[in-house]
Amino acid sequence: MRGTWYRFLLALLLALMLPAAVMAQSLDQAAHQAARQYDAKVLSARTIQEGDQQVHVIKLLTRDGVVRTVRVTVRGQKKH
């Protein structure tokens, strides 16, 4: 029984984290989705290059006053 709850909670956590990472393409879309997902305000948003991937880095302020940073790998990039 204990293992079942653990797997359920892990699956739920992953499901809650997935939408911003899967659906976002532009920086604006990623920031909007992250703010909605965490019920937070966007403090800053930028795109950085990490190796051969671009990553959106979004800093949020939650209703609890916690600053959270969300990183979203840009999908569907054209290779040079």
MMTF fields as JSON, N, C-alpha, C and O atoms, coordinates in Angstrom:
{
  "mmtfVersion": "1.0.0",
  "mmtfProducer": "UNKNOWN",
  "numBonds": 319,
  "numAtoms": 320,
  "numGroups": 80,
  "numChains": 1,
  "numModels": 1,
  "chainsPerModel": [1],
  "groupsPerChain": [80],
  "chainIdList": ["A"],
  "bondAtomList": [4, 2, 8, 6, 12, 10, 16, 14, 20, 18, 24, 22, 28, 26, 32, 30, 36, 34, 40, 38, 44, 42, 48, 46, 52, 50, 56, 54, 60, 58, 64, 62, 68, 66, 72, 70, 76, 74, 80, 78, 84, 82, 88, 86, 92, 90, 96, 94, 100, 98, 104, 102, 108, 106, 112, 110, 116, 114, 120, 118, 124, 122, 128, 126, 132, 130, 136, 134, 140, 138, 144, 142, 148, 146, 152, 150, 156, 154, 160, 158, 164, 162, 168, 166, 172, 170, 176, 174, 180, 178, 184, 182, 188, 186, 192, 190, 196, 194, 200, 198, 204, 202, 208, 206, 212, 210, 216, 214, 220, 218, 224, 222, 228, 226, 232, 230, 236, 234, 240, 238, 244, 242, 248, 246, 252, 250, 256, 254, 260, 258, 264, 262, 268, 266, 272, 270, 276, 274, 280, 278, 284, 282, 288, 286, 292, 290, 296, 294, 300, 298, 304, 302, 308, 306, 312, 310, 316, 314],
  "bondOrderList": [1, 1, 1, 1, 1, 1, 1, 1, 1, 1, 1, 1, 1, 1, 1, 1, 1, 1, 1, 1, 1, 1, 1, 1, 1, 1, 1, 1, 1, 1, 1, 1, 1, 1, 1, 1, 1, 1, 1, 1, 1, 1, 1, 1, 1, 1, 1, 1, 1, 1, 1, 1, 1, 1, 1, 1, 1, 1, 1, 1, 1, 1, 1, 1, 1, 1, 1, 1, 1, 1, 1, 1, 1, 1, 1, 1, 1, 1, 1],
  "groupList": [{"groupName": "MET", "atomNameList": ["N", "CA", "C", "O"], "elementList": ["N", "C", "C", "O"], "formalChargeList": [0, 0, 0, 0], "bondAtomList": [1, 0, 2, 1, 3, 2], "bondOrderList": [1, 1, 2], "singleLetterCode": "M", "chemCompType": "L-PEPTIDE LINKING"}, {"groupName": "ARG", "atomNameList": ["N", "CA", "C", "O"], "elementList": ["N", "C", "C", "O"], "formalChargeList": [0, 0, 0, 0], "bondAtomList": [1, 0, 2, 1, 3, 2], "bondOrderList": [1, 1, 2], "singleLetterCode": "R", "chemCompType": "L-PEPTIDE LINKING"}, {"groupName": "GLY", "atomNameList": ["N", "CA", "C", "O"], "elementList": ["N", "C", "C", "O"], "formalChargeList": [0, 0, 0, 0], "bondAtomList": [1, 0, 2, 1, 3, 2], "bondOrderList": [1, 1, 2], "singleLetterCode": "G", "chemCompType": "PEPTIDE LINKING"}, {"groupName": "THR", "atomNameList": ["N", "CA", "C", "O"], "elementList": ["N", "C", "C", "O"], "formalChargeList": [0, 0, 0, 0], "bondAtomList": [1, 0, 2, 1, 3, 2], "bondOrderList": [1, 1, 2], "singleLetterCode": "T", "chemCompType": "L-PEPTIDE LINKING"}, {"groupName": "TRP", "atomNameList": ["N", "CA", "C", "O"], "elementList": ["N", "C", "C", "O"], "formalChargeList": [0, 0, 0, 0], "bondAtomList": [1, 0, 2, 1, 3, 2], "bondOrderList": [1, 1, 2], "singleLetterCode": "W", "chemCompType": "L-PEPTIDE LINKING"}, {"groupName": "TYR", "atomNameList": ["N", "CA", "C", "O"], "elementList": ["N", "C", "C", "O"], "formalChargeList": [0, 0, 0, 0], "bondAtomList": [1, 0, 2, 1, 3, 2], "bondOrderList": [1, 1, 2], "singleLetterCode": "Y", "chemCompType": "L-PEPTIDE LINKING"}, {"groupName": "PHE", "atomNameList": ["N", "CA", "C", "O"], "elementList": ["N", "C", "C", "O"], "formalChargeList": [0, 0, 0, 0], "bondAtomList": [1, 0, 2, 1, 3, 2], "bondOrderList": [1, 1, 2], "singleLetterCode": "F", "chemCompType": "L-PEPTIDE LINKING"}, {"groupName": "LEU", "atomNameList": ["N", "CA", "C", "O"], "elementList": ["N", "C", "C", "O"], "formalChargeList": [0, 0, 0, 0], "bondAtomList": [1, 0, 2, 1, 3, 2], "bondOrderList": [1, 1, 2], "singleLetterCode": "L", "chemCompType": "L-PEPTIDE LINKING"}, {"groupName": "ALA", "atomNameList": ["N", "CA", "C", "O"], "elementList": ["N", "C", "C", "O"], "formalChargeList": [0, 0, 0, 0], "bondAtomList": [1, 0, 2, 1, 3, 2], "bondOrderList": [1, 1, 2], "singleLetterCode": "A", "chemCompType": "L-PEPTIDE LINKING"}, {"groupName": "PRO", "atomNameList": ["N", "CA", "C", "O"], "elementList": ["N", "C", "C", "O"], "formalChargeList": [0, 0, 0, 0], "bondAtomList": [1, 0, 2, 1, 3, 2], "bondOrderList": [1, 1, 2], "singleLetterCode": "P", "chemCompType": "L-PEPTIDE LINKING"}, {"groupName": "VAL", "atomNameList": ["N", "CA", "C", "O"], "elementList": ["N", "C", "C", "O"], "formalChargeList": [0, 0, 0, 0], "bondAtomList": [1, 0, 2, 1, 3, 2], "bondOrderList": [1, 1, 2], "singleLetterCode": "V", "chemCompType": "L-PEPTIDE LINKING"}, {"groupName": "GLN", "atomNameList": ["N", "CA", "C", "O"], "elementList": ["N", "C", "C", "O"], "formalChargeList": [0, 0, 0, 0], "bondAtomList": [1, 0, 2, 1, 3, 2], "bondOrderList": [1, 1, 2], "singleLetterCode": "Q", "chemCompType": "L-PEPTIDE LINKING"}, {"groupName": "SER", "atomNameList": ["N", "CA", "C", "O"], "elementList": ["N", "C", "C", "O"], "formalChargeList": [0, 0, 0, 0], "bondAtomList": [1, 0, 2, 1, 3, 2], "bondOrderList": [1, 1, 2], "singleLetterCode": "S", "chemCompType": "L-PEPTIDE LINKING"}, {"groupName": "ASP", "atomNameList": ["N", "CA", "C", "O"], "elementList": ["N", "C", "C", "O"], "formalChargeList": [0, 0, 0, 0], "bondAtomList": [1, 0, 2, 1, 3, 2], "bondOrderList": [1, 1, 2], "singleLetterCode": "D", "chemCompType": "L-PEPTIDE LINKING"}, {"groupName": "HIS", "atomNameList": ["N", "CA", "C", "O"], "elementList": ["N", "C", "C", "O"], "formalChargeList": [0, 0, 0, 0], "bondAtomList": [1, 0, 2, 1, 3, 2], "bondOrderList": [1, 1, 2], "singleLetterCode": "H", "chemCompType": "L-PEPTIDE LINKING"}, {"groupName": "LYS", "atomNameList": ["N", "CA", "C", "O"], "elementList": ["N", "C", "C", "O"], "formalChargeList": [0, 0, 0, 0], "bondAtomList": [1, 0, 2, 1, 3, 2], "bondOrderList": [1, 1, 2], "singleLetterCode": "K", "chemCompType": "L-PEPTIDE LINKING"}, {"groupName": "ILE", "atomNameList": ["N", "CA", "C", "O"], "elementList": ["N", "C", "C", "O"], "formalChargeList": [0, 0, 0, 0], "bondAtomList": [1, 0, 2, 1, 3, 2], "bondOrderList": [1, 1, 2], "singleLetterCode": "I", "chemCompType": "L-PEPTIDE LINKING"}, {"groupName": "GLU", "atomNameList": ["N", "CA", "C", "O"], "elementList": ["N", "C", "C", "O"], "formalChargeList": [0, 0, 0, 0], "bondAtomList": [1, 0, 2, 1, 3, 2], "bondOrderList": [1, 1, 2], "singleLetterCode": "E", "chemCompType": "L-PEPTIDE LINKING"}],
  "groupTypeList": [0, 1, 2, 3, 4, 5, 1, 6, 7, 7, 8, 7, 7, 7, 8, 7, 0, 7, 9, 8, 8, 10, 0, 8, 11, 12, 7, 13, 11, 8, 8, 14, 11, 8, 8, 1, 11, 5, 13, 8, 15, 10, 7, 12, 8, 1, 3, 16, 11, 17, 2, 13, 11, 11, 10, 14, 10, 16, 15, 7, 7, 3, 1, 13, 2, 10, 10, 1, 3, 10, 1, 10, 3, 10, 1, 2, 11, 15, 15, 14],
  "groupIdList": [1, 2, 3, 4, 5, 6, 7, 8, 9, 10, 11, 12, 13, 14, 15, 16, 17, 18, 19, 20, 21, 22, 23, 24, 25, 26, 27, 28, 29, 30, 31, 32, 33, 34, 35, 36, 37, 38, 39, 40, 41, 42, 43, 44, 45, 46, 47, 48, 49, 50, 51, 52, 53, 54, 55, 56, 57, 58, 59, 60, 61, 62, 63, 64, 65, 66, 67, 68, 69, 70, 71, 72, 73, 74, 75, 76, 77, 78, 79, 80],
  "secStructList": [7, 2, 2, 2, 2, 2, 2, 2, 2, 2, 2, 2, 2, 2, 2, 2, 2, 2, 2, 2, 2, 2, 2, 7, 7, 1, 2, 2, 2, 2, 2, 2, 2, 2, 2, 2, 2, 6, 6, 3, 3, 3, 3, 3, 3, 3, 3, 3, 3, 3, 6, 6, 3, 3, 3, 3, 3, 3, 3, 3, 3, 3, 6, 6, 1, 7, 3, 3, 3, 3, 3, 3, 3, 7, 7, 1, 7, 7, 7, 7],
  "xCoordList": [0.827, 0.0, 0.873, 0.599, 1.909, 2.794, 3.472, 3.596, 3.905, 4.543, 3.593, 4.008, 2.331, 1.321, 1.15, 1.101, 1.059, 0.921, 2.155, 2.044, 3.315, 4.555, 4.566, 4.903, 4.203, 4.173, 3.126, 3.361, 1.975, 0.923, 1.407, 1.215, 2.027, 2.516, 3.624, 3.675, 4.498, 5.557, 4.967, 5.396, 3.994, 3.344, 2.625, 2.668, 1.968, 1.272, 2.257, 2.006, 3.367, 4.385, 4.929, 5.074, 5.225, 5.726, 4.684, 5.03, 3.433, 2.365, 2.229, 1.954, 2.415, 2.316, 3.49, 3.349, 4.639, 5.831, 5.872, 6.546, 5.185, 5.284, 4.722, 5.366, 3.581, 2.985, 3.885, 3.943, 4.581, 5.434, 6.566, 6.919, 7.138, 8.263, 7.852, 8.618, 6.674, 6.259, 5.654, 5.921, 4.846, 4.05, 4.718, 4.409, 5.6, 6.14, 7.171, 8.014, 7.098, 8.092, 8.756, 9.974, 7.98, 8.564, 8.785, 8.198, 9.627, 9.885, 8.612, 8.343, 7.83, 6.575, 5.61, 4.994, 5.478, 4.602, 5.087, 4.288, 6.398, 6.957, 6.727, 6.366, 6.93, 6.734, 5.266, 4.957, 4.37, 2.938, 2.505, 1.779, 2.944, 2.563, 3.142, 2.461, 4.38, 4.996, 4.268, 4.021, 3.926, 3.201, 1.846, 1.432, 1.159, -0.143, 0.0, -0.785, 0.998, 1.192, 1.497, 1.005, 2.3, 2.702, 1.914, 2.223, 0.896, 0.086, 1.012, 0.97, 1.847, 2.91, 3.029, 2.422, 3.821, 4.13, 5.515, 6.411, 5.692, 6.989, 7.858, 7.484, 9.012, 9.967, 10.924, 11.266, 11.351, 12.23, 12.145, 11.776, 12.497, 12.503, 13.562, 13.627, 14.382, 15.412, 15.706, 15.373, 16.322, 16.714, 18.23, 18.886, 18.781, 20.221, 20.585, 19.74, 21.829, 22.347, 23.138, 24.061, 22.786, 23.529, 23.956, 23.164, 25.195, 25.67, 24.948, 25.002, 24.271, 23.53, 22.038, 21.247, 21.65, 20.229, 19.996, 20.843, 18.814, 18.38, 17.463, 16.667, 17.585, 16.791, 16.185, 16.891, 14.869, 14.202, 14.37, 14.069, 14.848, 15.015, 14.035, 14.157, 13.061, 11.977, 12.001, 11.923, 12.107, 12.108, 10.712, 10.184, 10.118, 8.749, 8.704, 9.578, 7.675, 7.379, 6.017, 5.007, 5.991, 4.737, 3.925, 4.426, 2.663, 1.797, 2.317, 2.005, 3.119, 3.706, 4.941, 5.529, 5.338, 6.525, 7.819, 8.9, 7.716, 8.892, 9.316, 8.485, 10.601, 11.135, 11.525, 12.277, 11.013, 11.25, 11.781, 11.296, 12.758, 13.295, 12.88, 13.083, 12.294, 11.843, 12.694, 12.91, 13.172, 13.984, 13.219, 12.796, 13.048, 12.302, 13.188, 13.56, 13.526, 14.311, 13.436, 12.319, 13.954, 13.202, 13.193, 14.242, 12.002, 11.851, 11.616, 11.151, 11.949, 11.688, 12.635, 12.267, 13.854, 14.821, 15.364, 15.492, 15.678, 16.331, 17.813, 18.44, 18.368, 19.816, 20.558, 20.125, 21.678, 22.504, 23.564, 24.355],
  "yCoordList": [-1.188, 0.0, 1.255, 2.211, 1.241, 2.391, 2.681, 3.84, 1.641, 1.8, 2.352, 3.097, 1.996, 2.494, 3.994, 4.714, 4.477, 5.92, 6.665, 7.745, 6.099, 6.72, 6.87, 7.938, 5.816, 5.875, 6.869, 7.594, 6.913, 7.859, 9.301, 10.137, 9.588, 10.942, 11.335, 12.48, 10.412, 10.674, 10.963, 11.899, 10.171, 10.394, 11.739, 12.446, 12.092, 13.376, 14.535, 15.514, 14.428, 15.463, 15.643, 16.771, 14.559, 14.631, 15.229, 16.002, 14.884, 15.419, 16.927, 17.648, 17.403, 18.836, 19.609, 20.779, 18.971, 19.622, 19.584, 20.411, 18.668, 18.427, 19.521, 19.828, 20.128, 21.04, 22.154, 22.376, 22.857, 23.956, 23.433, 24.064, 22.301, 21.769, 21.241, 21.351, 20.68, 20.048, 21.035, 20.961, 21.95, 22.777, 24.084, 24.601, 24.622, 25.953, 25.943, 25.049, 26.939, 27.118, 28.48, 28.556, 29.554, 30.879, 31.242, 30.638, 32.224, 32.683, 33.218, 32.952, 33.966, 34.512, 33.397, 33.467, 32.376, 31.25, 30.514, 30.159, 30.286, 29.57, 30.351, 29.767, 31.664, 32.49, 32.49, 32.379, 32.614, 32.622, 31.285, 31.264, 30.189, 28.868, 28.609, 28.047, 29.007, 28.792, 29.602, 29.107, 30.852, 31.698, 31.094, 31.098, 30.577, 29.961, 28.659, 28.394, 27.854, 26.562, 26.73, 25.96, 27.726, 27.917, 29.02, 29.376, 29.568, 30.651, 31.743, 32.092, 32.271, 33.186, 34.342, 34.331, 35.331, 36.463, 36.252, 35.754, 36.632, 36.518, 37.696, 38.853, 37.4, 38.439, 38.743, 39.899, 37.687, 37.857, 36.605, 35.526, 36.782, 35.65, 35.935, 37.027, 34.927, 35.078, 33.72, 32.683, 33.734, 32.498, 32.449, 33.416, 31.309, 31.138, 29.945, 29.101, 29.888, 28.779, 27.867, 28.315, 26.588, 25.585, 24.491, 23.622, 24.544, 23.584, 23.826, 24.925, 22.801, 22.943, 23.161, 23.05, 23.471, 23.682, 25.082, 25.658, 25.612, 26.854, 26.508, 25.572, 27.272, 27.035, 28.359, 29.356, 28.362, 29.522, 29.434, 28.404, 30.511, 30.579, 31.63, 32.812, 31.187, 32.06, 32.127, 31.103, 33.333, 33.532, 33.993, 34.957, 33.294, 33.546, 33.925, 33.547, 34.677, 34.972, 34.369, 34.798, 33.362, 32.683, 33.51, 34.469, 33.125, 33.821, 33.71, 34.546, 32.666, 32.464, 33.336, 33.322, 34.096, 34.94, 34.212, 34.707, 33.041, 32.235, 32.54, 32.561, 32.774, 32.963, 31.596, 30.859, 31.265, 29.954, 30.18, 31.055, 29.402, 29.47, 28.218, 27.094, 28.436, 27.338, 27.361, 28.415, 26.194, 26.072, 25.206, 24.095, 25.731, 25.025, 24.907, 25.914, 23.674, 23.451, 23.726, 23.217, 24.537, 24.881, 23.668, 23.116, 23.261, 22.107, 22.58, 23.695, 21.708, 22.008, 23.029, 23.755, 23.103, 24.051, 23.57, 22.371, 24.532, 24.188, 24.017, 24.837, 22.95, 22.706, 23.495, 23.577, 24.076, 24.873, 24.024, 24.518],
  "zCoordList": [0.0, 0.0, 0.0, -0.725, 0.807, 0.908, -0.434, -0.831, -1.122, -2.428, -3.472, -4.359, -3.376, -4.308, -4.156, -5.153, -2.919, -2.687, -3.168, -3.746, -2.934, -3.373, -4.89, -5.402, -5.61, -7.077, -7.557, -8.524, -6.897, -7.261, -7.081, -7.965, -5.951, -5.693, -6.666, -7.113, -6.993, -7.956, -9.335, -10.009, -9.752, -11.049, -11.077, -12.084, -9.983, -9.897, -9.985, -10.688, -9.279, -9.321, -10.734, -11.205, -11.396, -12.768, -13.712, -14.606, -13.522, -14.364, -14.171, -15.13, -12.962, -12.7, -13.277, -13.631, -13.374, -13.904, -15.426, -16.039, -16.031, -17.455, -18.359, -19.362, -18.084, -19.056, -19.557, -20.766, -18.699, -19.158, -20.024, -21.02, -19.667, -20.415, -21.784, -22.742, -21.889, -23.136, -24.123, -25.322, -23.625, -24.514, -24.932, -26.005, -24.145, -24.405, -25.523, -25.596, -26.389, -27.435, -27.296, -27.136, -27.353, -27.254, -25.793, -24.896, -25.569, -24.209, -23.574, -22.403, -24.334, -23.822, -23.416, -22.353, -24.254, -23.942, -22.696, -21.829, -22.608, -21.462, -20.176, -19.154, -20.215, -19.023, -18.598, -17.411, -19.572, -19.27, -18.657, -17.663, -19.24, -18.737, -17.354, -16.496, -17.128, -15.82, -14.749, -13.65, -15.076, -14.118, -13.781, -12.622, -14.786, -14.56, -13.765, -12.855, -14.111, -13.458, -11.969, -11.144, -11.628, -10.233, -9.54, -8.403, -10.211, -9.656, -9.115, -7.935, -10.013, -9.61, -10.599, -11.669, -10.217, -11.087, -11.667, -10.986, -12.927, -13.582, -13.16, -13.354, -12.585, -12.219, -13.364, -13.614, -14.056, -15.212, -16.075, -15.611, -17.334, -18.269, -19.333, -19.897, -19.588, -20.61, -21.22, -20.646, -22.369, -23.04, -23.076, -23.463, -22.666, -22.676, -23.557, -23.855, -23.961, -24.748, -23.837, -23.158, -23.814, -23.045, -24.012, -24.374, -24.419, -25.411, -26.72, -27.272, -27.218, -28.473, -28.248, -29.185, -27.017, -26.705, -26.156, -25.474, -26.477, -25.864, -24.7, -24.778, -23.624, -22.422, -21.973, -21.819, -21.765, -21.189, -19.674, -19.071, -19.067, -17.614, -17.107, -17.427, -16.313, -15.866, -14.346, -13.667, -13.823, -12.375, -11.971, -12.524, -11.0, -10.561, -9.089, -8.31, -8.721, -7.325, -7.031, -7.587, -6.144, -5.821, -4.836, -4.248, -4.664, -3.705, -2.28, -1.431, -2.018, -0.685, -0.469, 0.612, -1.497, -1.389, -1.689, -1.372, -2.298, -2.627, -4.061, -4.969, -4.258, -5.605, -6.14, -5.501, -7.305, -7.911, -9.327, -10.044, -9.719, -11.074, -11.834, -11.374, -13.008, -13.867, -15.129, -15.726, -15.526, -16.743, -17.74, -17.42, -18.952, -19.988, -21.218, -21.821, -21.589, -22.8, -24.015, -24.117, -24.938, -26.142, -27.054, -27.383, -27.457, -28.336, -29.768, -30.006, -30.707, -32.11, -32.693, -33.617, -32.172, -32.688, -34.027, -34.276, -34.874, -36.136, -35.887, -35.218, -36.428, -36.26, -37.313, -38.462, -36.917, -37.841, -38.468, -39.272]
}
